[in-house]
């Protein structure tokens, strides 16, 4: 599972990452969690889409990435 955010520049994304890790640790500890910045996720989605099984992100990034993925 990839958690996509922009934690390097957005405070809300740092909160997102904290909450995702808390929920992951409490309920989904058997699932591998990878943090990934949205810029890299957009590039990797084009470069090697098969690496993604589940992506979790907030609405704005999700809209952009799902539009990109639908064109693949």
Number of C-alpha atoms within 10 A of each C-alpha: 15 18 20 25 26 20 18 9 9 11 11 13 18 15 13 19 19 13 12 17 18 13 11 16 13 9 10 12 12 8 10 9 17 11 18 18 15 19 13 12 21 19 13 14 17 13 10 9 14 9 11 12 8 9 17 14 20 13 9 8 18 16 12 12 20 13 11 14 13 7 7 8
